[in-house]
Structures are given as structure tokens and as C-alpha cells.
Amino acid sequence: MVKGGIIKLRTKQSLDAKANDKQVTIFAPVWVKKALKEILPALKGAQFEIEPPSGKYIKIQDKLTLMQLLAIARNEQANTTGIIKFKQYNQIPEQTIIALRDLAKHCVIVGKDIATHYGGYPAHSTIHPLNKDVIICDLAGLQFQQQNNTGRHVLISAIGKFPQGDLDKTIYLNTVGEKKTTYQAAKQDKTGRFIPGSFKDKTVLFDVKAYQAFVIQDFLLAATAVNSYAEFNCPSLDLNFKFLKYGAGFFADGLDGQARKMLSENLALAVLKSIEQLCKLPFSARNHIKRIELPFYKEKTNKKIELILLAINKLCEKNNIEFASLPTDALAPTSKKYTTATTNCADPHAVMGNEMHYGSVDAAIAENLKQKGNNFSPVCNQAMGAKFVQLSYQIERNDTFDLTNTFSEPVSSNLLKWSALAGLGAAGIVKAGFALSLGLSASWFAAFAVGMTVVLGIEIMVRLYRRFSTEQYSDQNSVAHAKKLMSMLSQSNVESEIPLSCMKEKLFSSDKLEKMHSLKNACPYHAVADFEAVKSVQVKKK
């Protein structure tokens, strides 16, 4: 039996459903490039037949591309259970197949199409005509349906390990910024980082910090990807960026206990942190995003989420970004001024649209597009491009770094000129110093060598400092960070209601905030760390 496997076309897709959309682009964090090289040996020489017996193949040789990754990872006709169809692969280890699905989750596909309609999900929802341009960001969330799904990365089992993928350590280190801890060590943690729960009848601890790190990376990747797409393909567009409430519905089926109960508020808090990081990026990285919308995030019975949405509104207002949290369809034209750019709650096992027939959010979005998501399929649209992007975001400092990267950064010619001048200056000082203090003469060559050694030492120290403090992960105290986020609420005594049509009632009255004071000891990883700051907000009554 030949090494490789088969690639099934998605439901309601055929070999004739070809697209030639060069503007559609796959985006992935730069660390994924190394992960592709890491997994290549297990796949080299494999060939995957597209919809047998077509005789058309995708062959893996000396390089695994992002398009090939998504084609062989998201190769199922449909998947609504999270059960991986290992039988679609031949002579490829299960841990490699799991790694393919894991890595596909860290990629997004961005492109533009015409939304002919919106609506249709949930079942019996009205389908409205539309006929407007939309930008889609094909993004999958963490999946908690089966033990070998991506959600296992943020879970720690009390007894036994979850099924392992070839890239588990690489993915966790590059996303969370540290090595994954053990159940025994997590059990001793007193910060509240680990929440008890169960997953497929296993007793687990849910790692809040890890979960939020995955969401932050997803949000920043999606936001910078749609902004980059607009900049290069439709620079006149201003966007209403919708980040859907992903991973909290079907994908959370296997999760239970406190971990499940607190999933929505941890998602909302991670989005708050994501927007804070987005606003710290150069304006050119977000200049097309004029509005951020979080559909269906608001929960009437969850006061913590209401507080978080209020904080997000203040943060967006401070950075001249409109904000909304409306209970409306992803493709609904909720802004008259801006073009919709939305994520879609994708699946890492099947391409965009998955089961189709309006069976899910992802399916409904694809059904309502003119090309039915075909231009987002790496099999149907082999003209799509690919980009690796450098993401920068702040979580607590990791305890392990790849120091080889510290000294492999490219040095600009301008920096080399200044280094040479600095070396000459240092050489002059060394030569004069020898003559004045020691009465010795030194050759200019020796003095220059000493001077350049000093410059090199300073450069090494600077690079080490940057590596350990200001690169992808930054040192920050969680409590102080949360306090900073929430302190925005106490900067003014003006009206604090989120100006959204879906929130006609006041978010809080003063007496409700008094009751929230009893939660002041909440851990720094949960929805609000500093209730004293929130308590000081005065919400006026009309």
C-alpha cells in the first residue's frame, strides 16, 4: 500500500468546482514554518489522491507548504463529531495525523466573495437576500469533542495522558510561551490559573492562561490577516471586523464542570486582552479595522462578561474604533459604513462549509456565499497564496527560549556602519587609555579589536534583554495587567452604557456593582481581577 492517503471533497463540492482566486491567502504565524519542517520527515514521499479514482494527486517531496498542509489535514467530506478518519491515511503514524490537524488550526484563510444572502442558522431562521461584498477569515477554534482534538493542549489529565501529536511541545511552547506543566504541579498552583473540570469522563484541570494565549494568537492572526488582505487587495475598504464566539458551542461538547461554565467569560477576557494588544501594534497593522463586533458574546445572566464588554467598549473608544456586541448573523450588514470581515467557526478536519445545508455557522456562511466557499479550498483553488506573519503579544514570561534565534537575527547594513564607527571610537579610547594610564602604546589593530569586542558584548546584552523582555512574550504581573485594563472604567463618571442597540438596559446599577465587590478575591486569570476599580464606576440613571 502506497504511503499517503486520500482527500475527499467537501459536501456539495465536485472536481468541476474550480476557483482561480489568487487574492485568497493562507496566513500563519512564523513559527509554523519551523513546525512544517519538523513534521516533513514523516510525510516525505507521500502522495494523496484527490477524490479517488480521479488520478489527481498532491505529492509531498522536499518541502511541505501551507497549501499542502491544509489539503491533507482538512481532507474529510464533513466532520461534526471531531472523530478523525485515520483510515483516510496510509503508512502515516497517528501522532503525525493528529499533528496535521493541530497545525491546521493555527492557519487562517482570508478572501473576498459576494454574500448573496445571510441567515439560515439555527434551523428555521429566515434567509435574507443581501448581495454585498464580504471578507471571510476561515478560522477554527479549540475543539473539545474528542480526546485527540486541539482542546487537549489546554487540559491536564489527572490520570494518564491524552493522545499525543508529533508537534505537541512545539505548539504549546510557541503559543503559550512555556513548557506544559504536570497535573501534580498544576494542583499546587494557588493563582487560580487551573480550573477543575472533566473531559470525556476524565478528571482534568483547564489551563486558563494557555486557553487565553491560544485565543489571543487567533484574534491577532485573524485581525492582522484581514487588515493585510484589505491593504493589498482593496485598500479603499474600511472594515467591520466580526470575531465570532467560536469553540463554545458544538466544539465544547466534551467539556464539563467549572471549565465549561467559565469558558465563555474566559473567551471574552482573552478577546479583551487581544484588542489591547491589537491597539498597541503600529496603526498600519490595523488601519482598515474601523469597527469590532462580537456577535452573541453578551449573556444576560453573566455579569462578568458584561463587565468585560464594557471594558472592551471603553478600550475601543479610546482608540477610535467602534464596538458592538449584537445577537445577529455573521454576514448581516450591521454597519452601513463598513464592509463586513468575519471569522466563520471553521473545522480543522474539513474545508470551509463542512457539512453545508445550513447545519452550522460555518455551513451557513458558505451556503450564503456566491462561490459556496470553493475559493477557500486548497484543492479547488490552487492559485491561493500564503504568508507567514510575525505576531507579537504579551503573556507572562516563558521559562524556555530558543536562544539560537537570539543570535540569528539579520543585521542591517546601517547597523553595521554604526557598529564600525562605534568600534573606531572605542579603539581611540582604548589606545588613549593605554597611553595615559599604563604608559604603553598599542597598535590601532589591537585597539580596534578590543573596541569591537566591547561593542559586540553590548550588542549581545541588548539582544538577550530584548529576547527575554520585549519579543513575543513579555513579563507582566497578571493582577497589575488586569487592573490596568479595568482602570479605564474609573477614569470618568460619564454614562457607562455600551451604546449598542442590543443592550437597551443598563449594564449595571450601583447596587449591582456593590454586590460584585464580594468577588474582589477572584483570581487574576478570571474575568475581572480588580473589582475595587470597577466598583468606583458610577453608572448614571436616566
C-alpha positions in Angstrom: 0.0 0.0 0.0 1.4 3.4 -1.1 2.3 5.9 1.6 -0.1 8.8 1.6 -3.9 8.8 1.6 -7.0 10.3 0.1 -8.5 13.8 0.0 -12.3 13.8 0.0 -14.1 16.8 -1.5 -16.4 18.6 0.8 -20.2 18.1 0.8 -21.8 19.8 -2.3 -18.3 20.1 -3.9 -17.0 18.4 -7.1 -13.9 18.2 -9.2 -15.5 20.7 -11.5 -15.8 23.3 -8.7 -12.6 25.0 -9.6 -11.7 28.5 -8.5 -8.8 30.6 -9.6 -8.7 33.3 -6.9 -5.1 34.5 -6.4 -6.1 37.0 -3.8 -7.2 34.3 -1.3 -4.3 33.9 1.1 -3.3 31.5 3.8 -1.8 33.2 6.9 0.2 31.5 9.7 2.5 32.6 12.5 6.2 32.4 11.6 6.8 29.6 14.0 4.6 27.4 11.9 7.3 27.4 9.2 9.7 25.5 11.5 6.8 23.2 12.5 6.3 22.3 8.9 10.0 21.3 8.6 9.7 19.3 11.9 6.9 17.2 10.6 8.1 16.8 7.0 10.2 13.6 7.5 7.1 11.6 8.4 5.4 12.8 5.2 8.2 12.9 2.7 7.4 10.8 -0.4 3.7 10.5 0.5 1.0 11.1 -2.2 -2.6 11.9 -1.6 -5.2 11.2 -4.3 -7.9 13.8 -4.7 -11.4 12.1 -4.7 -10.4 8.7 -6.0 -10.3 7.4 -8.6 -9.6 10.8 -10.2 -5.9 10.1 -10.7 -5.1 13.6 -9.4 -2.5 13.7 -6.6 -0.9 16.0 -4.1 2.7 14.8 -3.5 4.9 15.7 -0.6 8.6 15.9 -1.6 11.3 18.1 -0.1 9.1 20.8 1.3 5.7 20.9 3.0 3.8 24.1 2.0 0.9 25.7 3.9 -1.4 24.8 1.0 -0.4 21.1 1.1 -0.8 21.1 4.9 -4.4 22.3 4.7 -5.2 20.0 1.8 -4.0 16.8 3.5 -5.2 17.8 7.0 -8.7 19.1 6.2 -9.3 16.1 3.9 -12.7 14.9 5.1 -16.0 15.3 3.3 -17.6 16.6 6.5 -16.9 16.3 10.2 -19.4 17.2 13.0 -18.1 14.9 15.8 -14.4 15.6 16.0 -13.6 11.9 15.3 -10.5 11.8 13.0 -10.9 9.5 10.0 -7.5 7.8 10.3 -8.4 5.3 7.6 -8.0 8.1 5.0 -4.2 7.8 5.6 -1.8 5.0 4.7 1.5 4.3 6.4 1.4 7.6 8.3 1.6 7.4 12.2 -1.5 8.5 14.1 0.6 11.1 16.0 1.6 12.7 12.7 -2.1 12.8 11.6 -3.1 14.4 14.9 -0.3 17.0 14.4 -1.6 17.8 10.9 -5.0 18.7 12.4 -3.3 20.6 15.2 -1.2 22.7 12.8 -4.2 23.4 10.5 -5.9 25.1 13.5 -3.1 27.6 13.6 -3.7 28.8 10.0 -6.4 31.1 8.6 -7.5 31.6 5.0 -8.7 35.1 4.1 -10.5 36.0 0.9 -13.4 38.1 -0.5 -16.7 37.0 -2.0 -20.2 38.2 -2.5 -22.7 37.3 0.2 -25.9 36.6 -1.8 -27.8 36.1 1.5 -27.5 36.0 5.2 -29.2 33.9 7.9 -30.5 30.3 7.8 -28.8 29.2 11.0 -30.1 28.0 13.5 -32.6 25.8 11.7 -35.8 27.6 10.5 -34.0 31.0 10.7 -35.1 33.4 8.0 -32.7 33.7 5.0 -32.5 37.3 3.8 -31.2 38.5 0.4 -28.1 40.6 0.6 -25.7 40.8 -2.5 -22.8 42.6 -0.8 -19.0 42.1 -0.8 -17.7 40.4 2.4 -14.3 39.3 3.6 -14.1 35.9 5.2 -11.4 34.7 7.6 -11.6 30.9 7.8 -10.6 30.2 11.4 -11.0 27.2 13.6 -11.3 27.4 17.4 -10.0 24.9 20.1 -12.1 21.7 19.8 -13.2 19.7 22.9 -15.2 16.9 21.2 -12.6 14.1 21.3 -9.5 13.4 23.3 -7.2 13.8 20.3 -8.8 17.2 19.3 -6.9 20.5 19.7 -8.6 21.4 23.0 -6.4 18.8 24.8 -3.5 21.4 24.6 -5.1 23.4 27.4 -6.2 20.5 29.5 -4.1 18.5 32.0 -5.4 15.0 32.8 -5.3 13.6 36.4 -4.7 10.0 35.3 -2.9 9.1 32.1 -2.1 11.3 29.1 -4.2 12.5 26.2 -3.3 11.1 22.7 -0.1 12.9 21.7 0.7 14.6 18.4 4.2 15.0 16.9 4.1 18.8 17.5 2.5 19.0 20.9 5.6 20.5 22.6 6.3 22.8 19.7 2.7 24.1 19.5 2.4 24.7 23.3 5.8 26.4 23.6 5.2 28.7 20.7 1.6 29.6 21.6 1.8 29.8 25.4 5.5 30.6 25.8 6.5 27.9 28.2 6.6 24.1 28.7 3.3 22.4 29.7 3.2 21.6 33.4 2.1 18.3 35.1 -1.1 17.6 36.9 0.7 17.4 40.2 2.4 20.8 39.7 -0.8 22.4 38.5 -2.7 21.1 41.5 -0.3 23.0 43.8 -0.9 26.3 41.9 -2.8 28.8 44.1 -3.2 31.6 41.5 -6.5 30.2 40.0 -4.8 29.6 36.7 -6.1 26.0 36.6 -9.9 25.3 36.8 -11.3 21.8 37.7 -13.4 20.1 35.2 -14.0 16.9 33.2 -13.4 16.0 29.6 -14.8 12.8 28.1 -15.1 11.4 31.7 -11.5 12.3 32.5 -10.8 14.5 35.5 -8.9 17.4 34.2 -7.5 20.9 35.0 -8.3 23.6 32.5 -5.3 25.9 31.9 -6.8 29.4 31.7 -3.5 31.0 30.8 -2.9 28.6 27.9 -6.5 28.9 26.7 -6.3 32.7 26.6 -2.9 32.5 24.8 -4.5 30.4 22.0 -7.4 32.9 21.7 -5.1 35.9 21.7 -2.9 34.4 18.9 -6.1 33.5 16.9 -7.5 37.0 17.3 -4.3 38.8 16.3 -3.7 36.5 13.4 -7.2 36.9 12.1 -7.2 40.7 12.6 -3.8 41.3 11.0 -4.7 38.9 8.2 -7.9 40.7 7.2 -6.2 44.0 7.5 -3.3 42.8 5.3 -5.7 41.4 2.8 -7.6 44.7 2.6 -4.3 46.7 2.3 -3.1 44.7 -0.7 -6.3 43.9 -2.5 -8.9 46.5 -1.7 -7.1 49.5 0.0 -10.2 51.7 0.0 -12.2 49.4 2.2 -12.9 50.1 5.8 -13.9 47.0 7.8 -16.3 45.9 10.4 -14.3 43.0 11.9 -16.5 40.3 13.4 -14.8 37.8 15.7 -17.4 35.1 16.3 -17.9 33.2 19.5 -16.0 30.2 18.4 -15.3 26.9 20.2 -18.1 27.5 22.8 -20.9 25.5 21.1 -20.5 22.1 19.3 -16.8 22.2 19.9 -17.2 22.3 23.7 -19.4 19.2 23.8 -16.9 17.0 25.7 -16.0 19.6 28.3 -17.9 19.8 31.6 -17.7 21.2 35.2 -16.3 24.6 36.1 -14.1 24.6 33.0 -17.2 24.5 30.7 -19.2 27.0 32.9 -16.4 29.6 32.7 -15.5 29.0 29.0 -17.5 32.0 27.7 -16.1 34.5 30.2 -12.5 33.3 29.6 -13.1 33.7 25.9 -14.4 37.2 26.4 -11.5 38.1 28.6 -9.0 36.8 26.1 -10.6 38.9 23.4 -10.3 42.0 25.7 -6.5 41.2 26.0 -6.3 40.6 22.3 -7.8 44.0 21.5 -5.5 45.7 23.9 -2.5 44.1 22.0 -4.0 45.0 18.7 -4.2 48.6 19.7 -0.5 48.5 20.6 0.5 47.5 17.1 1.6 50.1 14.6 -1.5 51.8 13.2 -0.7 50.4 9.7 -1.3 46.9 11.1 -5.0 47.7 11.8 -5.7 50.8 9.8 -8.6 49.2 7.9 -10.4 47.9 11.0 -12.8 50.7 12.0 -15.3 48.6 14.0 -15.0 45.4 16.1 -18.1 43.3 16.6 -18.5 40.3 18.9 -21.8 38.6 17.9 -23.6 36.7 20.7 -21.0 37.3 23.4 -23.4 39.0 25.7 -25.1 36.8 28.2 -27.8 38.2 30.4 -27.0 36.1 33.4 -23.2 36.5 33.3 -22.2 39.8 34.9 -18.5 39.2 34.4 -19.0 39.1 30.7 -21.0 42.3 30.9 -18.1 44.0 32.7 -15.6 42.7 30.1 -17.8 44.0 27.2 -17.9 47.4 28.9 -14.1 47.4 29.2 -13.8 46.5 25.6 -16.1 49.3 24.6 -14.0 51.8 26.6 -10.8 50.4 25.1 -12.1 50.7 21.5 -13.5 54.2 22.2 -10.1 55.2 23.4 -8.5 54.0 20.2 -11.2 55.4 17.8 -12.7 52.0 17.0 -16.4 51.5 17.0 -17.6 48.5 19.0 -20.7 46.3 19.1 -21.9 43.0 20.5 -25.1 42.2 18.6 -27.1 38.9 18.5 -27.0 38.9 14.7 -25.9 36.7 11.9 -22.2 36.8 10.9 -23.0 38.1 7.4 -25.7 40.5 8.5 -24.8 44.1 7.3 -24.8 45.5 10.8 -22.8 48.6 9.8 -23.8 50.9 7.0 -20.4 52.5 6.7 -18.0 49.5 6.8 -17.6 46.2 4.9 -18.1 43.0 6.9 -15.0 41.0 7.6 -15.9 38.0 9.7 -14.5 34.8 11.1 -16.5 31.6 10.5 -16.1 29.0 13.3 -14.3 26.6 10.9 -13.4 22.9 11.3 -9.8 21.6 11.2 -10.9 18.3 9.6 -12.9 19.6 6.6 -12.7 22.7 4.4 -14.9 25.8 4.8 -18.6 24.9 4.7 -18.1 21.5 6.3 -21.5 19.6 6.3 -23.2 22.5 4.4 -27.1 22.6 4.3 -27.1 25.4 6.9 -26.1 22.8 9.6 -23.7 25.1 11.5 -22.4 28.7 11.4 -19.6 27.6 9.1 -22.0 25.8 6.8 -24.5 28.7 6.7 -21.8 31.2 5.8 -20.6 29.0 2.9 -24.1 28.4 1.7 -24.7 32.2 1.6 -21.6 33.0 -0.5 -21.7 33.2 -4.3 -18.8 30.7 -4.6 -20.0 28.5 -1.8 -16.6 28.6 -0.2 -14.9 26.8 -3.1 -12.3 29.6 -3.4 -11.3 28.8 0.2 -10.5 25.1 -0.6 -6.8 24.4 -1.3 -7.9 21.7 -3.7 -10.4 23.7 -5.7 -8.4 26.9 -5.6 -4.7 26.0 -6.1 -3.9 29.6 -7.1 -4.2 30.9 -3.5 -1.2 32.5 -1.9 0.5 32.0 1.5 2.1 34.3 4.1 3.9 33.9 7.4 3.3 36.7 9.8 5.2 37.7 13.0 2.8 38.1 15.9 3.7 40.0 19.0 1.6 39.7 22.1 2.1 39.8 25.9 1.6 37.0 28.2 3.6 36.0 31.3 7.3 35.4 30.5 8.0 31.9 29.4 10.7 29.8 31.1 12.2 28.4 28.0 13.5 30.2 24.9 15.3 29.1 21.8 18.4 31.2 22.3 19.8 30.3 18.8 17.2 32.7 17.4 18.6 35.4 19.5 21.8 35.5 17.6 20.5 34.6 14.2 18.6 37.8 13.6 19.6 39.7 10.4 21.8 42.7 10.9 21.1 45.8 8.7 23.8 47.5 6.7 23.0 50.7 8.6 23.6 49.0 11.9 26.9 47.6 10.7 28.1 51.1 9.7 27.3 52.4 13.2 28.9 49.4 14.8 32.1 50.1 12.8 32.1 53.7 13.8 31.4 52.7 17.4 34.3 50.3 17.2 36.7 53.0 15.8 35.6 55.3 18.6 36.1 52.6 21.2 39.5 51.9 19.6 40.6 55.5 20.0 39.5 55.5 23.7 41.4 52.2 24.3 44.6 53.5 22.6 44.5 56.7 24.6 43.8 54.8 27.8 46.7 52.6 27.3 49.0 55.6 26.7 47.7 57.7 29.6 47.2 55.2 32.4 49.8 52.5 31.6 52.3 54.4 29.5 52.0 51.7 26.8 51.5 52.1 23.1 49.0 49.8 21.4 48.6 49.3 17.6 45.4 50.6 16.0 44.6 47.0 15.0 44.7 45.7 18.6 42.8 48.8 19.9 40.1 48.3 17.2 39.9 44.6 18.1 39.3 45.5 21.8 36.8 48.2 20.8 34.8 45.8 18.6 34.8 43.2 21.4 33.2 45.8 23.7 30.6 46.7 21.0 29.8 43.0 20.4 29.4 42.5 24.2 26.9 45.3 24.4 25.0 44.0 21.3 24.8 40.5 22.9 23.4 42.0 26.2 20.9 44.1 24.3 19.7 41.1 22.3 19.4 39.0 25.3 17.4 41.7 27.1 15.1 42.1 24.1 14.7 38.3 23.9 13.7 37.9 27.5 11.5 41.0 27.8 10.0 42.5 24.7 9.7 39.9 21.9 6.7 37.7 21.6 6.2 37.2 25.3 6.6 40.0 27.9 7.0 39.8 31.6 3.9 41.2 33.2 2.1 40.7 36.5 -1.3 39.3 35.8 -3.0 41.2 38.6 -1.4 44.5 37.6 -2.3 43.9 34.0 -5.9 43.2 34.7 -6.1 46.2 37.0 -4.7 48.4 34.2 -7.4 47.1 31.8 -10.2 47.7 34.2 -8.9 51.0 35.5 -10.2 52.6 32.3 -13.7 52.2 33.7 -12.9 54.5 36.6 -11.4 57.3 34.5 -14.7 59.1 34.0 -18.1 59.4 35.7 -19.9 59.8 32.4 -22.5 57.5 31.1 -21.1 53.9 31.0 -23.7 52.1 29.0 -22.4 50.4 25.9 -24.1 52.3 23.1 -25.5 49.2 21.3 -29.0 48.5 20.1 -28.8 45.0 21.6 -28.1 46.4 25.1 -31.0 48.7 25.8 -30.9 48.1 29.5 -28.1 49.5 31.7 -25.3 47.0 32.2 -25.0 47.8 35.8 -26.6 49.8 38.5 -24.6 51.0 41.5 -26.1 48.4 43.8 -25.2 45.6 41.4 -21.6 46.8 41.4 -21.7 46.7 45.2 -22.7 43.1 45.1 -19.8 42.4 42.7 -17.5 43.7 45.4 -17.8 40.3 47.1 -15.9 38.8 44.2 -12.8 41.0 44.8 -10.7 38.0 45.6 -11.3 36.5 42.2 -8.0 35.1 40.7 -6.1 37.2 38.2 -6.8 34.8 35.3 -10.6 35.0 35.7 -12.9 37.6 34.2 -12.0 40.6 36.4 -9.1 40.9 38.7 -9.7 44.2 40.4 -13.3 44.8 41.4 -12.3 47.8 43.5 -11.6 49.6 40.2 -14.9 48.5 38.7 -16.8 49.4 41.9 -15.7 53.0 41.5 -17.6 53.4 38.3 -20.8 55.4 38.7 -23.4 54.4 36.2 -25.9 57.2 35.9 -29.6 56.5 35.6 -31.7 58.4 33.0 
